[in-house]
Amino acid sequence: MIRAIPWLLGLIVLACGWPVEAKTYRWINEQGVVTYSDRPPLLRPVEGERDALIAEALELSGTRKALESVPSQIKLQLEARQTALKPPDKARATKILADAFRPEALYGAVRDAFRSSYDPQRMGLVMVQLRSPLFKKVAALELAANEPAAKADFEVFAQTLARDVPAPARVDLVTRQEAVVRSAALQMEMSIIAFKAVLRALEPAVPSEKRPTAREVEFAERTLRSQQDALTRGALVRALYTYRTLSDQELATYVEFSESDAGLWFVASQRKGLLDAMRMAMDSAARQMTTAFPVKR
């Protein structure tokens, strides 16, 4: 799953029709029946169904739900910054950032990424899986694992791993999933975009002598990137926790879907949409701040 520092650490990675071997397809229908065939399942959207299927996929996957947490995390980034802004100015900056990073705008960018790369056959495979009992179960687990109430439970789980070491096969499965999803790398990129968004948004309202220099910004980015290995380890622990109630076979099936052609397409489209959304929001916030505050020299 795709979730970015720590707030999107769980944005759902959706997968789909997995070719078990050359020219052989395996999928699970809505009744949970496993089917093998030399042809992929037929779900060919007719004209006008594209947007409805994209919306359903983003809803079932939990992607739309995950975007709702972004504004609060951007606000935390702003509050963590030491600025000379007066309370009214900081309140105005907070409002501008919240507007630029509102979930509806982010969702629109993700949806547009799917529109631009839309593939009816691949989306057909995605929908077959997302509507299946297993994928609905996985989506529910992923969302539950990222609820605030799960934080304490996750911390206890992480502490017990030292004595309750997972089976190597289980670790291999979550490692394979992370290799496809690259959630830790996505976490890093989205964290850096959020960091830069706050800096750019504040720039017009802060006197030039109090703005961070290019060297300071570069150092801050390097510091963030130095956490990549820790993030990757954290993503694997998070996956072990999230999927802990799945059987090995269920998890293997899910991972295989992620590694399929349709699964890789979905992940790539989702990833592009998320990064596009964050960059567009960053640019929007910078423009609004320039208008709202006279540039201080």
C-alpha positions in Angstrom: 0.0 0.0 0.0 0.9 3.5 -0.5 1.1 5.7 2.4 3.4 8.7 2.6 5.3 9.9 5.6 3.6 8.9 7.9 0.3 10.2 6.7 0.0 8.5 3.3 1.7 5.4 4.5 -1.1 3.3 3.3 -2.6 4.8 0.3 -3.9 1.6 -1.4 -2.0 -0.2 -4.0 -4.5 -1.9 -6.2 -3.7 -4.8 -8.2 -5.4 -7.0 -10.7 -5.5 -9.9 -13.1 -2.4 -12.0 -12.7 -1.0 -14.1 -15.5 0.0 -17.3 -13.7 2.2 -18.3 -16.6 2.6 -17.3 -20.2 -0.8 -16.6 -21.8 -2.6 -17.9 -18.7 -4.8 -15.6 -16.6 -6.0 -16.2 -13.0 -8.7 -14.1 -11.3 -11.3 -14.2 -8.6 -14.8 -13.2 -9.3 -17.3 -11.5 -6.9 -18.4 -14.8 -5.5 -14.8 -15.8 -4.6 -14.5 -18.4 -7.4 -10.9 -18.8 -8.8 -10.8 -19.1 -12.6 -7.9 -19.9 -15.0 -8.1 -19.2 -18.7 -5.9 -18.4 -21.7 -8.0 -15.2 -22.0 -8.4 -12.4 -19.5 -11.8 -11.9 -17.9 -14.1 -9.9 -20.2 -15.0 -6.5 -18.7 -14.9 -4.1 -21.6 -16.2 -0.7 -20.6 -18.4 0.9 -23.2 -18.2 4.6 -24.1 -19.1 6.7 -21.1 -18.1 4.1 -18.5 -14.5 5.2 -18.1 -15.0 7.9 -15.4 -17.5 5.7 -13.5 -15.0 2.8 -13.3 -12.1 5.1 -12.3 -14.3 6.6 -9.5 -15.3 3.1 -8.4 -11.7 1.9 -8.4 -10.4 4.8 -6.4 -13.3 4.4 -3.9 -12.9 0.6 -3.5 -9.2 0.9 -3.2 -9.4 3.4 -0.4 -7.4 6.0 -2.4 -10.1 8.6 -2.0 -10.4 8.1 1.7 -6.6 8.4 2.2 -6.5 11.8 0.5 -8.7 13.2 3.2 -5.8 13.2 5.6 -3.5 15.4 3.5 -4.8 18.9 4.5 -4.2 18.1 8.2 -0.7 16.9 7.5 0.1 20.0 5.5 -1.2 22.1 8.5 1.2 20.2 10.8 4.1 21.0 8.5 3.2 24.7 8.7 2.8 24.6 12.4 6.2 22.9 12.8 7.9 25.8 10.9 9.4 28.5 13.0 8.2 31.7 11.3 8.0 35.4 12.1 4.4 35.5 10.8 1.9 37.3 13.0 -1.1 35.2 14.1 -3.5 36.7 11.5 -1.0 36.2 8.7 -0.3 32.6 9.8 -4.0 31.9 9.9 -4.4 33.2 6.4 -1.4 31.1 5.2 -3.0 28.0 6.9 -6.3 28.7 5.1 -4.5 29.1 1.7 -2.6 25.8 2.1 -5.8 24.0 3.2 -7.6 25.2 0.1 -4.8 24.3 -2.3 -4.4 20.8 -0.7 -8.1 20.1 -0.3 -9.0 16.5 -1.0 -11.3 17.3 -3.9 -8.5 19.0 -5.8 -6.0 16.1 -5.1 -8.6 13.5 -6.1 -9.2 15.3 -9.4 -5.5 15.1 -10.2 -5.3 11.4 -9.4 -8.4 10.8 -11.5 -6.9 12.7 -14.4 -3.8 10.6 -14.3 -6.0 7.5 -14.8 -7.8 9.2 -17.6 -4.6 10.0 -19.5 -3.3 6.4 -19.2 -6.6 4.7 -19.3 -6.6 1.1 -20.6 -10.0 -0.6 -20.8 -8.6 -4.2 -20.6 -6.4 -3.4 -17.7 -9.1 -1.5 -15.9 -11.4 -4.5 -16.5 -8.9 -6.7 -14.7 -8.6 -4.2 -11.9 -12.3 -4.1 -11.4 -12.7 -7.9 -11.3 -10.2 -8.0 -8.4 -11.4 -4.9 -6.5 -14.9 -6.3 -6.5 -13.8 -9.7 -5.2 -14.1 -10.7 -1.5 -10.4 -10.9 -1.0 -9.6 -7.5 -2.3 -12.5 -5.9 -0.3 -11.0 -7.6 2.8 -7.5 -6.3 2.0 -8.8 -2.7 1.5 -10.6 -2.8 4.8 -7.5 -4.0 6.6 -5.4 -1.3 5.0 -7.8 1.4 6.0 -8.1 0.0 9.5 -4.4 -0.1 10.0 -4.2 3.6 9.3 -6.9 4.7 11.7 -5.6 6.7 14.7 -7.0 4.1 17.0 -4.6 1.5 15.5 -1.5 3.4 16.4 -1.0 1.9 19.9 -1.8 -1.6 18.6 0.8 -1.2 15.8 3.5 0.0 18.2 2.9 -3.1 20.4 3.1 -5.3 17.3 6.4 -3.7 16.2 7.9 -4.3 19.6 7.0 -8.0 19.6 8.7 -8.7 16.3 12.0 -9.1 18.0 10.8 -12.2 19.8 8.0 -13.3 17.5 10.0 -13.3 14.3 7.8 -13.8 11.2 8.4 -16.8 8.9 10.8 -16.1 6.1 8.1 -16.8 3.6 5.9 -14.1 5.1 8.7 -11.6 5.0 9.4 -12.5 1.4 5.8 -11.8 0.5 5.7 -8.3 2.0 9.2 -7.6 0.6 7.9 -8.5 -2.9 4.9 -6.2 -2.4 7.1 -3.3 -1.3 9.3 -3.9 -4.4 6.3 -3.4 -6.6 4.6 -0.6 -4.7 7.8 1.3 -3.5 5.7 2.9 -0.8 8.7 4.1 1.1 10.0 5.9 -1.9 6.6 7.5 -2.5 6.5 8.5 1.1 9.8 10.3 0.7 8.8 12.1 -2.5 5.5 13.3 -1.1 7.1 14.4 2.2 9.6 16.5 0.3 6.9 18.0 -1.9 4.9 18.9 1.3 8.0 20.4 2.8 8.8 22.5 -0.2 5.1 23.5 -0.5 5.2 25.1 2.9 8.4 26.9 2.2 7.2 28.3 -1.1 3.9 29.3 0.3 5.5 31.2 3.2 8.1 32.9 1.1 6.1 36.0 0.0 5.1 36.7 3.6 8.6 36.4 5.1 11.3 39.0 4.8 14.1 38.0 2.5 16.7 37.8 5.3 14.6 35.3 7.2 14.0 33.0 4.3 16.0 29.7 4.2 18.9 29.8 1.7 19.1 27.4 -1.2 21.9 25.6 0.7 19.7 25.3 3.8 16.8 23.9 1.7 19.2 21.4 0.0 20.5 20.3 3.4 17.0 19.8 4.7 16.1 17.7 1.7 19.3 15.6 2.1 18.4 15.0 5.7 15.0 13.8 4.8 16.4 11.5 2.1 18.8 10.0 4.5 15.8 8.4 6.2 15.0 6.3 3.2 16.3 3.0 4.5 14.5 3.5 7.8 11.3 4.2 5.9 11.7 1.1 3.9 12.1 -1.0 7.0 9.1 0.8 8.5 7.0 0.0 5.4 7.8 -3.7 5.8 6.8 -3.7 9.4 3.7 -1.8 8.6 2.8 -4.4 5.9 3.4 -7.3 8.3 1.0 -5.6 10.8 -1.6 -4.6 8.2 -1.9 -8.1 6.6 -1.4 -10.1 9.8 -4.9 -11.7 9.7 -4.5 -12.8 6.1 -3.5 -16.4 5.4 -0.3 -17.0 3.5 -2.3 -18.0 0.5 -4.4 -14.9 0.6 -1.4 -12.6 0.9 0.4 -14.5 -1.9 -2.6 -14.0 -4.2 -2.7 -10.3 -3.4 1.0 -9.9 -4.1 0.8 -11.8 -7.3 -1.9 -9.4 -8.5 0.4 -6.5 -7.6 3.1 -8.0 -9.8 0.8 -8.5 -12.8 0.8 -6.3 -15.8 -2.6 -4.7 -14.8 -1.4 -4.3 -11.2 1.8 -2.5 -12.3 -0.3 -0.3 -14.6 -2.6 0.7 -11.7 0.3 1.4 -9.3 2.1 3.5 -11.9 -1.1 5.5 -12.7 -1.8 6.0 -9.0 1.7 7.0 -8.2 1.8 9.6 -11.0 -1.6 11.0 -10.0 -0.5 11.4 -6.4 2.7 13.2 -7.2 1.0 15.4 -9.9 -1.7 16.2 -7.3 0.9 17.3 -4.7 2.9 19.4 -7.2 -0.2 21.1 -8.5 -1.4 21.9 -5.0 2.1 23.3 -4.2 2.0 25.6 -7.2 -1.5 26.7 -6.4 -0.6 27.6 -2.8 2.4 29.6 -4.0 0.3 31.6 -6.4 -2.4 32.3 -3.8 0.2 33.4 -1.2 1.9 35.8 -3.7 -1.5 37.4 -4.3 -2.5 37.5 -0.6 0.8 38.9 0.7 2.9 41.7 -0.7 6.4 40.3 -1.3 8.7 41.3 1.5 12.2 42.3 0.5 
